[in-house]
Amino acid sequence: MDFSIKTNDAKTSIASLKAGCIAVGIYENKKLSPQAQALDKSGEITAALKSGDISGKPGSTLLLRKVAGAAAERVLLIGLGTDGELSDKVMSMAALCVARVLSTLGGNDALLALPFDAIKERDLAWAVRSSILVLRENSYRSDTLKSKKETTLSGVKKVAFLVATAQAAVAKEAVAQGLALANGIDLTKELGNLPGNVCTPTYLANTAKKLAKEFKLTVEVLDRKQLEALKMGSFLSVARGGGEAPKFIIIKHLGGKAKDAPTVLVGKGITFDTGGISLKGGSGMDEMKYDMCGAGSVLGTMRAIAELKLKLNVIGVIPATENMPSGTATKPGDIVTSMSGLTIEVLNTDAEGRLVLCDALTYVERFKPAAVVDIATLTGACVTSLGHHNSGLFTRHDSAHDALANELLSAGKATGDTAWRMPIEDSYQEQLKSNFADMANIGGPAGGSITAACFLERYTKKYTWAHLDIAGTAWKSGAAKGATGRPVALLTTFLMNRAAAAK
């Protein structure tokens, strides 16, 4: 689907604009938006509203054909609720309604003439970006490995946003941002949806190499021998049971000044998680291919910022491996030595994400980062705490870490890809005590997502750090089973804001 901007000024009537379909807003109190008024020369739109054919409530739609006086073949009326109370939630619902209707039409193009500049506490750029994400989400199909691709009735291949001439530059930039975000999200969803026999650690490494080639990034992939030389005993302990070779991927977008410290994203890349010797139950285990969605979100974000040519130094780090049971797999009770030199008693091999991340968090010290954010489908406990609406955000409490947390929370609110800050306190660290090693890899069922974050926090003392637990937000189960692409929107917006602040 192609997106563009079409400008409108006082000399041009909306009614004269040709399109397969033009979408305009109407209100619940039987009022028309200015764009709808401009099309209502014959009174057909007013008549439809007064007759009750459309209520004007958010989510209501009515498609009219051959409206007298309008050059467009169809006019799509979109309910926007009460006049003067247009919110971001209502606009997102309107975009979804447009997406669903356009997917059933045979026309080639559509023009969105909605009141994008009337949304409370949002601007035109937000409206354009968000609408693109909704439209692309509706058109996404996870049919890569199907012998016959899914087909839709949609003939609408081109969508234009109607804006005032003075807003054209802002709107065009928002289109570019929306497309980059959508492309990054699609990549993340595609990786998350691929099965574990396809999306292996090597596949993730090759994906990083393809991105590097396409967008002129730099990439380095470390293999087992190099990881052994680095003494990444914790990461390698997880890789012992699998048949696939582990990979440690470093991908760099150096768009800022050479002297600027980079922002580092670390993504958990467990390409399939059986639980290891601490084997999971069989029900739903097929979904454990999504345990690399942290890694997928890093690659999706790197793609998005590279497409935008973001003027910021960003490094993505992905420790990738399977977690499988076998005769060589790590056993409960085994003690491993991490790259930092700290020893870990592995009480449960299904708490493997923290074991691969801790070595990655030690590795990134060499970059002298401005900030590090790790992203992981880390704990079922986070799903219990926050459900599927918010990702869990964990970080220390001081001025630098509070500032980082606020940056991430603000980026989440701006995109609807929200997070909720959870506590990290020394009292929780007590649960990680071990009789035989420096620490255990689990702290018991109480506060499971918090003790997991406390485990990671021990390896991040040399820089400003935050942890995003996306176990509840990166994937949907049930009939809608599949990867969501979160938190690419949050991360990309976070980095865009950092680049803007650096100016």
Secondary structure, 3 states (H helix, E strand, C coil): CEEEEEEECCCCCHHHCCCCEEEEEECCCCCECHHHHHHCCCCHHHHHHHHCCCCCCCCCEEEEECCCCCCCCEEEEEECCCCCCCCHHHHHHHHHHHHHHHCCCCCCEEEECCCHHHCCCCCHHHHHHHHHHHHHHHHCCCCCCCCCCCCCCCCCCEEEEEEEHHHHHHHHHHHHHHHHHHHHHHHHHHHHHCCCCCCCHHHHHHHHHHHHHHHCCEEEEECHHHHHHCCCHHHHHHHCCCCCCCEEEEEEEECCCCCCCCEEEEECEEEEECCCCCCCCCCCHHHHHHHHHHHHHHHHHHHHHHHCCCCCEEEEEEEEEEECCCCCCCCCCCEEECCCCCEEECCCCCCCHHHHHHHHHHHHHHHCCCEEEEEECCCHHHHHHHCCCCEEEECCCCHHHHHHHHHHHHHHHHHCCCEEEECCCHHHHHHHCCCCCCEECCCCCCCHHHHHHHHHHCCCCCCCEEEEECCCCCEECHHHCEECCCCHHHHHHHHHHHHHHHC
